[in-house]
Amino acid sequence: MSHATLELQWDPVVSRTLRDDQGLIDEIEFESLIERHVVPLAGRVLKSRFGGFPSRGPNVRMTVEEDMADLEGECVRLVIQRIRTAAAGDADVIQNLDGYVAKTAHRVFDEYLRRKSPLRSSISNKLRYLLRNRTGLALWTDSEGGLVSGFEQWKAEQVSVKGRIRLRAERDANAVLQAVFAAGEDPKDFQALAVWLLRENGGPASFSDLVASIALVTGTVDQEPVSHEDLGAGHAEDIVSSGISGPDVLTEMRQQLELLWSELCGLPVNQRCAILLNLRDHRGKGIVALLPILDVASLDQIAEALETNLDDLRSFWDDLPLDDSAIAERIGVTPVQVIGLRRAGRARLHRRMEAKN
């Protein structure tokens, strides 16, 4: 592969770092390209994706900053690796460097999201499919590689991104649910929520903001404060008896659950039921069974917290966690109200647990 051919195929910015010799790179030019071009672009894309996460306190902000630095480093490593491999003739050349860096940054972040926030990742995947496959909706990339969501007409007319969508969801998520419900739509229908939020926004929204807004409205939260790496690996009994959880791990799990239980019992009964009957770890597995196993709460105490009797609790124990329709039927409200109750209860729990920590 000659350098003349490379100049015709490579992105011109990358081509300037290649020497006349086959497969060789001008290391000084290459280092300058990475520092001045690749690192800033990767940082901008990742910052826009992290914008979909709320910063709840200095410790959370510090963790996000550390994670973003790690992801930026991984993205840059992958880009460097690809350029060197392509320069040696072992991979296709990069014809659009900006596009490749942005795509790599999105891929790195998506993998991070799957590990860090599996429930939010599920929302993200559903929305991507929806925006790309439903008539009238669209998902596109802006000039800096950020993902933008909206209607096809907005994309065609190149309407500017507006940043109000997440603010509305944060200020009054219950009002959003009720408005969607009043319009005759199912608030748990992603398409109905996405369309309503985009219309209220009055213009395109960053994809990360739309994901965050739907997570806020539906109360979809990865419950990291009450989960542990080993939670969700199997049934609660298996976790305790498997031998992989040493006494220190079990002590930490018990302490976390004791704090959660004490605060749960202080919530209004409907909020308490909406959370407890749907309680899951960060992988979506039910964890109520851990309460009696770790001597955090007995079955009698759990029944009392749910304002039911032991026989009734045993009748649905194996079905936990329950879905919103089943919870709604048990406490005499609508599924929409269950979502609102759980969201309000989680917000209250978070404030009280954060104050104690």
Secondary structure as UniProt FT lines:
FT   HELIX           3..9
FT   HELIX           12..15
FT   TURN            16..17
FT   TURN            22..23
FT   HELIX           27..33
FT   HELIX           34..38
FT   HELIX           39..50
FT   TURN            51..52
FT   HELIX           58..87
FT   TURN            88..89
FT   HELIX           97..116
FT   HELIX           118..133
FT   TURN            135..136
FT   STRAND          137..141
FT   TURN            143..144
FT   STRAND          147..151
FT   HELIX           152..157
FT   HELIX           165..171
FT   HELIX           173..182
FT   TURN            183..184
FT   TURN            187..188
FT   HELIX           190..201
FT   STRAND          205..206
FT   HELIX           207..218
FT   HELIX           224..226
FT   TURN            229..232
FT   HELIX           236..241
FT   HELIX           247..264
FT   TURN            265..266
FT   HELIX           269..276
FT   TURN            277..278
FT   TURN            282..283
FT   TURN            288..289
FT   HELIX           290..293
FT   TURN            294..295
FT   HELIX           299..305
FT   TURN            306..307
FT   HELIX           310..316
FT   HELIX           317..319
FT   HELIX           324..331
FT   HELIX           335..356
//
